[in-house]
Amino acid sequence: FSGSGAMGGGLASFWEERNIQTLVILSFALQAILLCCAGIRRSREASGVLRILLWLAYLMADYTAIYALGHMSITMSRSRTPPGPGDHHQMRMVPFWAPFLLLHLGGPDTITAYAYQDNQLWLRHLLTLAGQVLGAIYVMYLFVAPGRNPAGTLLAAAALMFATGCLKYGERTWALKRGGIDSIKSSLDDNGKSSATGGPYHGREGAKRLDTEEVLLGAHHMLNFCKGLLADGPVMQKSEYEVMRQGIQLNGGNYVFQLAAMELSLLYDILYTKAAVLHTWHGLCIRIVAPLSVVAAFVLFQLSSKEAYSRADVAVTYVLLAGAMALELASSLRAAGSSWACASYHARGWHWLCGTVMRLRRMLKVGARRSASLDSLGQYNLLDLCTDANKDGHLRGKIAKMENR
């Protein structure tokens, strides 16, 4: 028992000394997992284990960041006296990590909601946003308490990260609100007119068939009509009818099913990701400002004096800064090369830029990966639910058989 007691004491001692460091690294790791693995949410063919792991990561990402921020405020408030020569240096670096937790609470662009009900609870997220921002402000206030005297460059870096974290967290809350049916309905223009000013995409010159990227661009042009179906007010405009007519001429009757599947994938983006706010002028500004702010914070931290801090704290800070730069750069590149961006380029008449990005997407087969799970929306497949009567072991199969009799 002495060995197990020593092991338990060692773990307790490690947690007491490194608990906040462990929490902030875990928070960053969860953000990286969500950014890379959010695509699992699209496919019905993903295993149940992967779905459960993604669900746990989605929940733990928020809980970990909120718990760590609360733990910081409690720990800092208990140690407001200036640290003595023999005291641990961790308390002097901890407040600099608080803005990173706000950035993590903003979440990646690839997933904002796991279920549609998350969008309906956007007011709760707004209240949480206010509470966590106040908590971060309190922790940063303790950072500049008398006796601590952090370097001016470190304070400037913390201020930049705080502003970026508030922007990203606010953007996520806004995306949750825009993912509701009422917001989708209100986003429609007068009489459901398409907001695209560049007209429908007519395909590559001389092409005899529309490829996946071209069908996807046509789906973007008809997105307002699809939103109208959700809002119980579909109105097809002349330009949208031309998209349908030309697509059927080039791809045959199967084009209608291809287009409907692409529309489902775009609706998934609106309901479960930041797509509804990402490709607005506000979202574009955040995509530009956030990476630049993180880079500036990294430079300021590099220029600041780090002699007063422990090597472990400095290493954790470098991990957070480098990780934030990588995540923000990946998000900005993903946004600039998305089909949503292509549709925006085409609508504004930037055809050269649109064509360049579409060629890159074809090389990387981005559209093919999107079309791998286009027969469903998140969790449900209405066609499968209505027609699959061969699975006797499933309730839906029994119901389908009863309807066919």
BAVO-267509 format. One line per field, with one value per residue (C-alpha): residue number from 1; residue in three letters; chain; x, y, z. Coordinates in nm, 4 decimals. Layout:
<pts>
nr: NUM, ... .
rest: ala, ... .
kette: A, ... .
u: X, ... .
v: Y, ... .
w: Z, ... .
</pts>
This chain:
<pts>
nr: 1, 2, 3, 4, 5, 6, 7, 8, 9, 10, 11, 12, 13, 14, 15, 16, 17, 18, 19, 20, 21, 22, 23, 24, 25, 26, 27, 28, 29, 30, 31, 32, 33, 34, 35, 36, 37, 38, 39, 40, 41, 42, 43, 44, 45, 46, 47, 48, 49, 50, 51, 52, 53, 54, 55, 56, 57, 58, 59, 60, 61, 62, 63, 64, 65, 66, 67, 68, 69, 70, 71, 72, 73, 74, 75, 76, 77, 78, 79, 80, 81, 82, 83, 84, 85, 86, 87, 88, 89, 90, 91, 92, 93, 94, 95, 96, 97, 98, 99, 100, 101, 102, 103, 104, 105, 106, 107, 108, 109, 110, 111, 112, 113, 114, 115, 116, 117, 118, 119, 120, 121, 122, 123, 124, 125, 126, 127, 128, 129, 130, 131, 132, 133, 134, 135, 136, 137, 138, 139, 140, 141, 142, 143, 144, 145, 146, 147, 148, 149, 150, 151, 152, 153, 154, 155, 156, 157, 158, 159, 160, 161, 162, 163, 164, 165, 166, 167, 168, 169, 170, 171, 172, 173, 174, 175, 176, 177, 178, 179, 180, 181, 182, 183, 184, 185, 186, 187, 188, 189, 190, 191, 192, 193, 194, 195, 196, 197, 198, 199, 200, 201, 202, 203, 204, 205, 206, 207, 208, 209, 210, 211, 212, 213, 214, 215, 216, 217, 218, 219, 220, 221, 222, 223, 224, 225, 226, 227, 228, 229, 230, 231, 232, 233, 234, 235, 236, 237, 238, 239, 240, 241, 242, 243, 244, 245, 246, 247, 248, 249, 250, 251, 252, 253, 254, 255, 256, 257, 258, 259, 260, 261, 262, 263, 264, 265, 266, 267, 268, 269, 270, 271, 272, 273, 274, 275, 276, 277, 278, 279, 280, 281, 282, 283, 284, 285, 286, 287, 288, 289, 290, 291, 292, 293, 294, 295, 296, 297, 298, 299, 300, 301, 302, 303, 304, 305, 306, 307, 308, 309, 310, 311, 312, 313, 314, 315, 316, 317, 318, 319, 320, 321, 322, 323, 324, 325, 326, 327, 328, 329, 330, 331, 332, 333, 334, 335, 336, 337, 338, 339, 340, 341, 342, 343, 344, 345, 346, 347, 348, 349, 350, 351, 352, 353, 354, 355, 356, 357, 358, 359, 360, 361, 362, 363, 364, 365, 366, 367, 368, 369, 370, 371, 372, 373, 374, 375, 376, 377, 378, 379, 380, 381, 382, 383, 384, 385, 386, 387, 388, 389, 390, 391, 392, 393, 394, 395, 396, 397, 398, 399, 400, 401, 402, 403, 404, 405 .
rest: phe, ser, gly, ser, gly, ala, met, gly, gly, gly, leu, ala, ser, phe, trp, glu, glu, arg, asn, ile, gln, thr, leu, val, ile, leu, ser, phe, ala, leu, gln, ala, ile, leu, leu, cys, cys, ala, gly, ile, arg, arg, ser, arg, glu, ala, ser, gly, val, leu, arg, ile, leu, leu, trp, leu, ala, tyr, leu, met, ala, asp, tyr, thr, ala, ile, tyr, ala, leu, gly, his, met, ser, ile, thr, met, ser, arg, ser, arg, thr, pro, pro, gly, pro, gly, asp, his, his, gln, met, arg, met, val, pro, phe, trp, ala, pro, phe, leu, leu, leu, his, leu, gly, gly, pro, asp, thr, ile, thr, ala, tyr, ala, tyr, gln, asp, asn, gln, leu, trp, leu, arg, his, leu, leu, thr, leu, ala, gly, gln, val, leu, gly, ala, ile, tyr, val, met, tyr, leu, phe, val, ala, pro, gly, arg, asn, pro, ala, gly, thr, leu, leu, ala, ala, ala, ala, leu, met, phe, ala, thr, gly, cys, leu, lys, tyr, gly, glu, arg, thr, trp, ala, leu, lys, arg, gly, gly, ile, asp, ser, ile, lys, ser, ser, leu, asp, asp, asn, gly, lys, ser, ser, ala, thr, gly, gly, pro, tyr, his, gly, arg, glu, gly, ala, lys, arg, leu, asp, thr, glu, glu, val, leu, leu, gly, ala, his, his, met, leu, asn, phe, cys, lys, gly, leu, leu, ala, asp, gly, pro, val, met, gln, lys, ser, glu, tyr, glu, val, met, arg, gln, gly, ile, gln, leu, asn, gly, gly, asn, tyr, val, phe, gln, leu, ala, ala, met, glu, leu, ser, leu, leu, tyr, asp, ile, leu, tyr, thr, lys, ala, ala, val, leu, his, thr, trp, his, gly, leu, cys, ile, arg, ile, val, ala, pro, leu, ser, val, val, ala, ala, phe, val, leu, phe, gln, leu, ser, ser, lys, glu, ala, tyr, ser, arg, ala, asp, val, ala, val, thr, tyr, val, leu, leu, ala, gly, ala, met, ala, leu, glu, leu, ala, ser, ser, leu, arg, ala, ala, gly, ser, ser, trp, ala, cys, ala, ser, tyr, his, ala, arg, gly, trp, his, trp, leu, cys, gly, thr, val, met, arg, leu, arg, arg, met, leu, lys, val, gly, ala, arg, arg, ser, ala, ser, leu, asp, ser, leu, gly, gln, tyr, asn, leu, leu, asp, leu, cys, thr, asp, ala, asn, lys, asp, gly, his, leu, arg, gly, lys, ile, ala, lys, met, glu, asn, arg .
kette: A, A, A, A, A, A, A, A, A, A, A, A, A, A, A, A, A, A, A, A, A, A, A, A, A, A, A, A, A, A, A, A, A, A, A, A, A, A, A, A, A, A, A, A, A, A, A, A, A, A, A, A, A, A, A, A, A, A, A, A, A, A, A, A, A, A, A, A, A, A, A, A, A, A, A, A, A, A, A, A, A, A, A, A, A, A, A, A, A, A, A, A, A, A, A, A, A, A, A, A, A, A, A, A, A, A, A, A, A, A, A, A, A, A, A, A, A, A, A, A, A, A, A, A, A, A, A, A, A, A, A, A, A, A, A, A, A, A, A, A, A, A, A, A, A, A, A, A, A, A, A, A, A, A, A, A, A, A, A, A, A, A, A, A, A, A, A, A, A, A, A, A, A, A, A, A, A, A, A, A, A, A, A, A, A, A, A, A, A, A, A, A, A, A, A, A, A, A, A, A, A, A, A, A, A, A, A, A, A, A, A, A, A, A, A, A, A, A, A, A, A, A, A, A, A, A, A, A, A, A, A, A, A, A, A, A, A, A, A, A, A, A, A, A, A, A, A, A, A, A, A, A, A, A, A, A, A, A, A, A, A, A, A, A, A, A, A, A, A, A, A, A, A, A, A, A, A, A, A, A, A, A, A, A, A, A, A, A, A, A, A, A, A, A, A, A, A, A, A, A, A, A, A, A, A, A, A, A, A, A, A, A, A, A, A, A, A, A, A, A, A, A, A, A, A, A, A, A, A, A, A, A, A, A, A, A, A, A, A, A, A, A, A, A, A, A, A, A, A, A, A, A, A, A, A, A, A, A, A, A, A, A, A, A, A, A, A, A, A, A, A, A, A, A, A, A, A, A, A, A, A, A, A, A, A, A, A, A, A, A, A, A, A, A, A, A, A, A, A, A, A, A, A, A, A .
u: 0.0000, 0.2938, 0.3738, 0.0186, 0.0107, 0.3323, 0.1962, -0.1271, 0.0674, 0.2852, -0.0182, -0.1800, 0.1390, 0.1721, -0.1901, -0.1489, 0.1543, 0.0581, -0.3233, -0.3722, -0.0929, -0.2554, -0.5979, -0.4871, -0.2902, -0.5918, -0.8134, -0.5841, -0.5649, -0.9451, -0.9619, -0.7153, -0.9204, -1.2424, -1.0818, -0.9435, -1.2248, -1.5444, -1.6073, -1.7034, -2.0270, -2.1302, -2.1145, -2.3657, -2.1083, -1.8704, -1.8495, -2.0370, -1.7105, -1.5823, -1.9120, -1.9016, -1.5418, -1.6279, -1.9301, -1.7149, -1.4519, -1.7235, -1.8600, -1.5223, -1.3842, -1.6290, -1.6256, -1.2454, -1.2006, -1.4732, -1.3395, -0.9817, -1.0846, -1.2806, -0.9938, -0.7567, -0.9713, -1.0020, -0.6317, -0.5249, -0.7624, -0.6118, -0.2598, -0.2936, 0.0099, 0.3365, 0.5270, 0.8280, 1.1735, 1.0874, 0.7358, 0.6402, 0.6522, 0.3457, 0.1055, 0.2832, 0.2318, -0.1135, -0.3126, -0.1529, -0.3256, -0.6790, -0.7315, -0.6318, -0.9232, -1.1610, -1.0075, -1.0675, -1.4275, -1.4734, -1.4205, -1.3049, -1.4915, -1.5765, -1.8214, -2.0309, -2.3279, -2.3394, -2.7196, -2.9755, -3.0901, -2.7539, -2.8561, -3.1798, -2.9805, -2.7740, -2.8978, -2.7496, -2.4184, -2.4445, -2.4863, -2.1897, -1.9906, -2.0581, -1.9628, -1.6398, -1.5302, -1.5802, -1.3854, -1.0974, -1.0990, -1.0780, -0.7856, -0.6040, -0.6722, -0.4947, -0.2111, -0.1360, -0.2021, 0.0547, 0.3713, 0.3490, 0.4639, 0.4512, 0.6484, 0.4722, 0.5235, 0.3615, 0.0621, 0.0271, 0.0379, -0.2273, -0.4474, -0.4216, -0.5133, -0.8020, -0.9499, -0.9076, -1.0662, -1.3681, -1.4122, -1.3936, -1.6251, -1.8758, -1.8577, -1.9445, -2.2478, -2.3561, -2.3161, -2.5381, -2.8063, -2.7809, -2.8247, -3.1845, -3.4820, -3.6024, -3.2631, -3.2493, -3.5902, -3.4918, -3.1710, -3.3709, -3.3880, -3.7151, -3.9368, -3.6581, -3.4426, -3.0924, -2.8246, -2.5740, -2.4993, -2.2727, -2.5464, -2.5457, -2.2316, -2.2393, -1.9539, -1.6192, -1.6123, -1.6564, -1.7227, -1.9874, -2.0547, -2.0552, -1.8149, -1.8654, -1.7242, -1.9504, -2.2584, -2.1637, -2.1337, -2.4777, -2.6094, -2.4725, -2.6605, -2.9856, -2.9275, -3.1925, -3.4519, -3.3460, -3.3655, -3.7149, -3.8105, -3.7038, -3.8852, -4.2016, -4.1837, -3.9992, -3.9860, -3.7690, -3.6260, -3.5557, -3.1784, -3.2267, -3.4496, -3.1728, -2.9279, -3.1633, -3.2296, -2.8643, -2.7594, -3.0157, -2.9017, -2.5381, -2.5685, -2.9086, -3.1885, -2.9393, -2.8363, -3.1448, -3.0396, -2.6791, -2.8004, -3.0359, -2.7546, -2.5238, -2.7953, -2.8185, -2.4451, -2.4691, -2.7575, -2.5398, -2.2757, -2.5324, -2.6791, -2.3635, -2.0647, -1.9736, -2.0502, -2.3455, -2.1192, -1.7790, -1.8295, -1.9723, -1.7678, -1.7542, -1.6307, -1.3715, -1.2366, -1.2073, -1.0251, -0.7711, -0.7408, -0.7207, -0.4074, -0.2309, -0.3114, -0.1796, 0.1418, 0.1861, 0.1290, 0.3923, 0.6456, 0.5714, 0.6094, 0.9366, 1.0649, 0.9552, 1.1789, 1.1099, 1.3655, 1.1034, 0.9011, 0.9593, 1.0736, 0.7593, 0.5335, 0.7297, 0.7100, 0.3318, 0.2957, 0.4944, 0.2741, -0.0399, 0.0912, 0.2230, -0.0952, -0.3127, -0.1161, -0.1532, -0.5269, -0.5991, -0.3907, -0.5620, -0.9048, -0.8246, -0.6868, -0.9828, -1.2235, -1.0430, -1.0475, -1.4012, -1.6885, -1.8542, -1.5604, -1.5795, -1.9478, -1.8639, -1.5850, -1.8167, -2.1010, -1.8671, -1.7358, -1.3899, -1.3953, -1.0172, -0.9892, -1.2913, -1.1419, -0.8030, -0.9513, -1.1744, -0.8706, -0.6935, -1.0024, -1.0137, -0.6471, -0.7078, -1.0427, -1.2206, -1.5573, -1.5227, -1.4737, -1.7806, -1.9884, -1.8886, -2.1817, -2.4240, -2.7273, -2.7867, -2.7878, -2.5946, -2.7846, -3.0884, -3.1576, -3.5229, -3.5097, -3.3514, -3.6050, -3.8986, -3.7829, -3.5672, -3.8208, -3.5746, -3.4301, -3.6666, -3.4719, -3.5276, -3.8420, -3.8247, -3.8311, -4.1428, -4.3142, -4.2257, -4.3709, -4.6918, -4.7281, -4.6763, -4.9592 .
v: 0.0000, 0.2316, 0.2219, 0.3087, 0.5807, 0.7307, 0.7169, 0.8839, 1.1477, 1.2083, 1.2545, 1.4863, 1.6883, 1.7092, 1.8230, 2.0832, 2.2313, 2.1888, 2.1876, 2.5102, 2.4248, 2.0876, 2.2440, 2.5053, 2.2480, 2.0153, 2.3008, 2.3674, 1.9954, 1.9713, 2.2651, 2.0935, 1.7721, 1.9563, 2.1399, 1.8207, 1.5758, 1.7821, 1.6251, 1.3033, 1.4788, 1.4971, 1.1285, 0.8676, 0.5983, 0.7046, 0.4540, 0.5109, 0.5238, 0.8139, 0.9973, 0.9548, 1.0760, 1.3829, 1.4527, 1.4259, 1.6545, 1.9081, 1.9092, 1.8940, 2.1845, 2.4270, 2.2706, 2.2609, 2.6241, 2.7481, 2.5419, 2.6547, 3.0206, 2.9892, 2.8051, 3.0825, 3.3540, 3.1631, 3.0805, 3.4341, 3.5916, 3.3728, 3.4898, 3.8634, 3.9317, 3.9753, 3.6478, 3.6093, 3.4874, 3.1258, 3.1253, 2.9436, 3.1577, 3.0018, 3.2601, 3.5369, 3.3746, 3.2243, 3.5447, 3.5695, 3.2415, 3.3643, 3.5304, 3.2041, 3.0330, 3.2923, 3.2157, 2.8445, 2.9097, 3.0712, 2.7249, 2.6245, 2.7290, 2.3674, 2.3109, 2.5446, 2.3220, 1.9458, 1.9303, 2.1768, 2.2462, 2.4130, 2.6893, 2.7443, 2.8005, 3.0866, 3.3229, 3.0902, 3.1042, 3.4832, 3.4875, 3.2518, 3.4830, 3.7786, 3.5801, 3.4416, 3.7776, 3.9326, 3.6432, 3.6982, 4.0705, 3.9944, 3.7567, 4.0098, 4.2793, 4.0635, 4.0369, 4.4057, 4.4121, 4.5999, 4.4003, 4.1925, 4.4557, 4.2556, 4.3851, 4.6317, 4.4081, 4.1180, 4.3360, 4.4426, 4.0783, 3.9871, 4.2759, 4.1632, 3.8055, 3.9263, 4.1321, 3.8398, 3.5973, 3.8256, 3.8574, 3.4818, 3.3968, 3.6586, 3.5236, 3.1757, 3.3038, 3.4966, 3.1826, 2.9875, 3.2548, 3.2559, 2.8787, 2.9013, 2.8738, 3.2241, 3.3698, 3.1692, 3.3051, 3.6620, 3.6259, 3.5883, 3.8973, 4.0539, 3.7978, 3.5392, 3.6991, 3.5665, 3.7928, 3.6848, 3.9750, 3.7906, 3.5692, 3.1898, 2.9981, 2.8636, 2.6153, 2.5994, 2.7070, 2.4089, 2.1648, 1.9028, 1.8189, 2.0032, 1.8580, 1.8485, 2.1963, 2.3475, 2.1753, 2.3037, 2.6604, 2.6260, 2.5087, 2.8252, 3.0331, 2.8529, 2.8581, 3.1241, 2.9011, 2.6150, 2.8433, 2.9329, 2.5658, 2.5651, 2.8922, 2.7643, 3.0262, 2.8910, 3.1237, 3.0264, 3.3185, 3.3200, 3.2925, 2.9933, 2.8287, 2.8808, 2.7012, 2.4024, 2.4010, 2.4238, 2.1623, 1.9142, 1.9773, 1.9025, 1.6330, 1.4824, 1.4188, 1.3079, 1.6723, 1.7463, 1.4872, 1.6123, 1.9673, 1.8665, 1.6763, 1.9769, 2.1994, 1.9644, 1.9957, 2.3762, 2.3708, 2.1593, 2.4343, 2.6950, 2.4886, 2.3403, 2.5565, 2.9258, 2.9448, 3.1822, 3.4480, 3.3444, 3.4833, 3.8207, 4.1398, 4.1016, 3.7453, 3.8480, 4.1173, 3.8658, 3.6209, 3.8959, 4.0517, 3.7304, 3.5774, 3.9152, 3.9721, 3.6287, 3.6845, 4.0255, 3.8720, 3.6071, 3.8735, 4.0817, 3.7792, 3.6941, 4.0463, 4.0512, 3.9495, 3.5941, 3.5630, 3.5985, 3.3017, 2.9308, 2.7391, 2.5253, 2.8304, 2.9806, 2.6509, 2.6305, 2.9886, 2.9125, 2.6094, 2.8221, 3.0969, 2.8627, 2.6572, 2.9669, 3.0815, 2.7388, 2.7158, 3.0702, 3.0268, 2.6958, 2.8533, 3.1511, 2.9328, 2.6961, 2.9906, 3.1506, 2.8230, 2.7128, 2.6826, 2.9660, 3.1878, 3.0779, 3.1726, 3.5106, 3.5699, 3.4822, 3.6988, 3.9985, 3.9430, 3.8230, 3.5425, 3.4999, 3.4481, 3.2183, 3.0071, 2.9868, 2.8661, 2.6158, 2.4699, 2.4276, 2.2628, 2.0196, 1.9310, 1.8627, 1.6873, 1.8957, 1.8664, 1.4884, 1.4688, 1.6837, 1.4626, 1.1475, 1.1947, 1.4056, 1.1789, 1.2988, 1.6039, 1.5471, 1.2613, 1.1954, 1.0638, 1.1179, 0.9086, 0.6161, 0.6491, 0.6344, 0.3574, 0.1160, -0.1583, -0.4496, -0.4120, -0.6274, -0.5662, -0.1914, -0.0060, 0.2107, -0.1020, -0.2325, 0.1034, 0.1177, -0.2317, -0.1323, 0.1711, -0.0420, -0.2806 .
w: 0.0000, 0.0544, -0.3198, -0.4210, -0.1567, -0.2875, -0.6430, -0.5332, -0.3446, -0.6484, -0.8726, -0.6193, -0.5918, -0.9705, -1.0065, -0.7352, -0.9066, -1.2727, -1.2751, -1.4689, -1.7114, -1.7766, -1.8275, -2.0805, -2.2814, -2.2740, -2.3912, -2.6869, -2.7706, -2.7792, -3.0204, -3.2528, -3.2382, -3.3214, -3.6133, -3.7675, -3.6876, -3.7165, -4.0583, -3.8802, -3.7861, -4.1535, -4.2348, -4.1252, -4.2028, -3.9255, -3.6430, -3.3212, -3.1279, -3.3375, -3.2975, -2.9213, -2.9076, -3.1147, -2.8939, -2.5816, -2.7333, -2.8221, -2.4674, -2.2937, -2.4988, -2.3393, -1.9931, -1.9781, -2.0812, -1.8454, -1.5545, -1.6173, -1.6320, -1.3081, -1.1437, -1.2504, -1.0931, -0.7651, -0.7502, -0.8354, -0.5838, -0.3097, -0.3901, -0.4355, -0.2188, -0.4090, -0.4406, -0.2178, -0.3234, -0.2503, -0.3902, -0.7055, -1.0185, -1.1814, -1.0470, -1.2394, -1.5809, -1.5315, -1.6038, -1.9482, -2.0387, -1.9621, -2.3068, -2.4763, -2.3034, -2.4515, -2.7907, -2.7307, -2.6262, -2.9672, -3.1134, -3.4619, -3.7756, -3.8584, -3.5726, -3.3594, -3.2769, -3.2393, -3.2436, -3.3746, -3.0183, -2.9531, -3.1938, -3.0057, -2.6854, -2.8268, -2.5546, -2.2949, -2.4805, -2.4858, -2.1082, -2.0737, -2.3002, -2.0706, -1.7607, -1.9047, -2.0432, -1.6990, -1.5462, -1.7875, -1.7141, -1.3406, -1.3887, -1.6056, -1.3468, -1.0914, -1.3445, -1.3003, -0.9240, -0.7141, -0.6663, -0.9825, -1.2337, -1.5606, -1.8569, -2.0846, -2.3879, -2.2018, -2.1128, -2.4764, -2.5887, -2.3318, -2.4484, -2.8114, -2.7214, -2.5057, -2.7911, -3.0334, -2.7870, -2.7395, -3.1173, -3.1736, -2.8833, -2.9975, -3.3528, -3.2322, -3.0426, -3.3509, -3.5639, -3.3232, -3.3548, -3.7351, -3.7376, -3.6158, -3.8518, -3.7646, -3.8531, -4.1752, -4.2709, -4.1877, -4.3918, -4.7113, -4.9293, -5.0300, -5.2057, -5.1741, -5.4430, -5.4760, -5.3335, -5.5991, -5.8345, -6.0711, -6.2158, -6.2313, -6.3123, -6.6678, -6.6415, -6.8134, -7.1735, -7.4031, -7.1166, -7.1879, -6.8250, -6.4922, -6.2380, -5.8608, -5.8020, -6.0680, -5.9319, -5.5873, -5.7183, -5.8747, -5.5388, -5.3796, -5.6370, -5.5471, -5.1723, -5.1101, -5.2749, -5.0492, -4.7444, -4.8577, -4.8359, -4.4701, -4.4056, -4.5788, -4.8511, -5.1578, -5.4591, -5.7555, -5.9480, -6.3218, -6.2747, -6.0438, -6.3007, -6.5578, -6.3287, -6.3151, -6.6894, -6.7890, -6.5346, -6.6635, -7.0202, -6.9336, -6.6654, -6.7387, -6.4926, -6.2287, -6.1909, -5.9811, -5.7238, -5.7290, -5.6702, -5.3885, -5.2179, -5.2436, -5.0972, -4.7993, -4.7434, -4.7524, -4.5057, -4.2789, -4.2956, -4.1916, -3.9077, -3.7560, -3.8557, -3.8766, -4.2502, -4.1988, -4.0437, -4.1742, -4.5243, -4.4287, -4.4073, -4.0297, -4.0617, -4.3211, -4.0897, -3.8053, -4.0355, -4.1106, -3.7661, -3.5589, -3.7217, -3.7256, -3.3579, -3.2610, -3.4585, -3.2943, -2.9505, -3.0276, -3.1268, -2.8173, -2.5933, -2.7640, -2.6956, -2.3319, -2.0440, -1.9278, -1.6491, -1.3747, -1.4989, -1.4728, -1.7811, -1.7710, -1.7814, -2.0687, -2.2602, -2.2088, -2.3316, -2.6457, -2.7101, -2.6732, -2.8993, -3.1676, -3.1500, -3.1799, -3.4862, -3.6481, -3.5769, -3.6970, -4.0120, -4.0891, -4.0363, -4.2588, -4.5392, -4.5144, -4.5355, -4.8313, -5.0252, -4.9416, -5.1853, -4.9948, -5.0832, -5.4489, -5.4584, -5.3044, -5.5579, -5.8465, -5.7125, -5.6941, -6.0458, -5.9368, -6.1927, -6.2164, -5.8417, -5.8442, -6.1239, -5.9517, -5.6237, -5.8038, -5.9849, -5.6516, -5.5049, -5.7992, -5.7476, -5.3774, -5.4513, -5.1884, -5.3584, -5.3785, -5.0017, -4.9474, -5.1779, -4.9894, -4.7492, -4.9479, -4.9079, -4.5541, -4.3294, -4.0108, -3.8522, -4.0700, -4.4185, -4.5082, -4.8280, -4.6436, -4.3645, -4.6065, -4.8406, -4.6419, -4.5687, -4.5829, -4.2362, -4.0335, -3.7160, -3.7305, -3.6342, -3.9466, -4.1650, -3.9930, -4.0314, -4.4024, -4.4530, -4.2771, -4.5042, -4.8167, -4.7318 .
</pts>
